């Protein structure tokens, strides 16, 4: 898909109305650097996220930029420099971005057993989450179709891999700040205790997102009802052979 076709998906008058809306009130004082308006931060993405509701899109734009500038200043979240600052977290493979899609949606692979809070913090996981999503939204196909998550909870350790603060940070990011569309999250191989943990965590997550979480347990075949085999890792019964280390090394070298 070309950038031209992406721009043509929004009526010019609607885009002008959005620009006027974000220039009003305190939104006009945000002044995001023009070189950072790409991918997820493109104005068109806010309109698509809001289903063309100009006021809703403008409010999310304000929340996004005020939070981004507060947390990260003028750092380029898609850059090699930012990736280097969270390289340790990226190398864990806790959140991966394979070359895989399901109905046009970018697949995000999550392995919570790799979120080791003896070396990570809820804040660093938040930075990791923001970075990976911003990388996903550099694709125009993702801007159009959103993302879908696959969370493998095999070998999850309740004390080592779960923090309430992380749920609060990620829930707020998805529910109140980031213009991302998450079609659903399929969770597999969850331990027996996670249903109780999820009951505690879910109040901090957007209601719509909670309703889109599906627990599949050990039924790996059920993944194929949503994902093509080519988008399912081999360890979960698919054919996807994603080399996360090679992807990260390439990212750090090429940018």
N, C-alpha and C positions, 0 to 999 in steps of 0.2 A: 504494500500500500504506500503510495506516495504522500508526501506532506501536503501536496495540493489536494488530494482526495480527502485527507483528514480535515483540512480547513473547510472544504466544501460541505462537510457534514453538519456545519453550523451556519445558520442564516446570518448574513452580515449585520442585519439590524439587531439581532439578538446579541451578537458579540459586542456591538457598539454600546448596547444597553448595559452589558456587564462591565465594560470599561468605565462607564459613567458611574455605576454603582460602587466600584472599588476605588473611585477617586473621591468619594464623599466621606465626610466625617473623619474619624481617626484612621480609617483605612488609608487615607491619602498620606499619612505620616509614616507608613511602613517603609516605603521606598526600597523594595527589594532590588538588588543589583541586576540589571538587564541580562548579564551573562549567566545568571543562575536560573533564568526563566526557560527551562527546558524540561523535557520529559514530564514527570509528575507535576512540575510547577508551571506548565503551560496553561494559560488562561482557558484554553479549549477543554482541558481535562477537568477543570472545576465545573464547567457547564455540563459536560457529559456525566460526571459523577452526580450532579444535582438534577439530572434528567431535564435539563434546560430551564430549571427554575432559577432565574437571575438572582433574586434576593438570597436564596439558599446558597447558591454558588459563591456570592460575594461574602457571605458570613463565613463560609469555610475557608475562603481565600484569606480573610483577615486572621482567622484562627491559625491557619497553616503558617503564614509568614511571621506572625508575632511569636509563635512558639519556636519556629525554626531559627529565627534570628536570636531569640533568647538562649536556646540550647547550644547552637552551633556557630553563632555569629554569621560571618559572610563566607564560611567554608563551603566549598563546592562538594556536595554530598555524592556526586557521581565521579569524583576525581581520584587519581592514583594517590594523591596526598592524603585524602580522607581515608581511603582504603588502608593505607599504610598505618594510620593511627589506630585502626582496630584490626590489624592483621592477625593478632593472636586469637581474637574472637572468630574471625572469618575462617581461620585454619581449623577450628574445632569441627566444622561441618554441621553445626547445630541447625543452621538454616542454609539451604542450598538453592541455587537457581539454575536448574538444568535446562538444556535446550529441549523443552518438552511442553506440549500444550494439550488441553482437553476442550474441545469445542471452541477453539480460538483463545482460550484463557491460559495464561502463563501458570505453570505448575510450580508451587513452592514446596520444597521438601523440608520437613522439620523432624529433627531427632532430638527430643528433649533430654535423652540420656547423655547427650554431649554438651548440655548446658551445665557445666561444672562450676558451681558457685563457690568452690574453694579457690578458684582462680578468676572467675568472672563476677560481675556485679549486675544488679538489675539495670543500672544506668548503662553499662557497656552492652548489655543485651538489647536495650532500647536503641542504642546507636547502630548495632548490627542489623536490627529489624528495619530501621529507617534506610540504611544503606542498601540492603538487598531489595527492598521495595522500590527505591529510586532507580536502581539498576534495571529492574523489571519494566519500569515505566519509561525507559528510554526507547522501548519498542512501541511503534504506533499501533500495532495489533493489540498490545496490552492496554493502551489508552482506550481503545474501542471496546475491548471485551473483558478487561479486568483479570483477576487472578483466582486460583483455586488452590487450597492447601491439602497436603497429604502429610499426616503426622504419625510417625512410627514411634510408639511408646515402649518398644521392647527394652527390657532391662532398666526401666525407669527406677530411680532411687528417690524416694520421697524426701529424704533429708538433704541429699546432695544436688538434686536437679530441679527443685520447685521452690519458688519464692513468690509470696503474695504481692510484693512490690512490683515484680515483673508483670503480673497480670494487670495491676493498676496502670502501669505505664503503657502497656500495649493496648489495653482496653480504651484508655483515653486517646491514644494515638489514632486508633481505628475509628472510634465513635465520635470524636470531637475535632480532630485536627487534619489527618491525612485524607486527601481526596482519592481514596482507593475503593474499588468495588471487589469484595470478596464473595464469590458465588457460593462458597461452602468450604468446610474443612472435614475431611474424612480421617478418622482416627482409628488406627489398627494396633493390635497387640497391646492394648492398654492393660495394666495390672489390675488386680481385683480391687485395690484400694482407691483407684482414681475416680470412681463415681462419687465418692464422698469428697475428695479433693475438688472435683469440678463443681460440686454444690457450693463450696466455699468461694471458689474463684469466679463463678459465673455472674454474681452481682456486679463485678467490676468490668464486665465485658458488655458491649452493645447488645441489646435484646435481640436485634435482628441477626447478629452474628451467632449468638447462642442457639437460635432456632435453626441455624444452618450447620450446626455441628452434628455429625453422625458417628456413632461408635460402632465399629464393625468387628471388634475383637479379633479373633483368629481367622475370621472368614475373609481371607485374602482374595478369593474369587470375586467377592462383592465389589472390590475396587474396579473391576473391569466393566461394571455397569456405568461408571462415570468416566474412567480414564481408559484410553487405548493402551494396549500392552506396551507399546513403544514409549509410553510416559510413566510406566510403573517400574521402579528399580528391580533388578534381578532378584534381590534378596526378598522382595515381596511378591514374586511370581511373575514379573513382567520381563521385558527385554531391554529396558533402559540401562545403559552402561555409562553413567555420568562420572567423569573424573573431576571431582571438585578441586583437587590440588592443582591440576593442570589449568582449569578455568581461572583460578585465583592467580596463579603465576602469570598467565597470559594477561590478565587484567592489570596486574602491577607493572608489567613490562611495557604494555602498549600504550598506556594513557600518558 
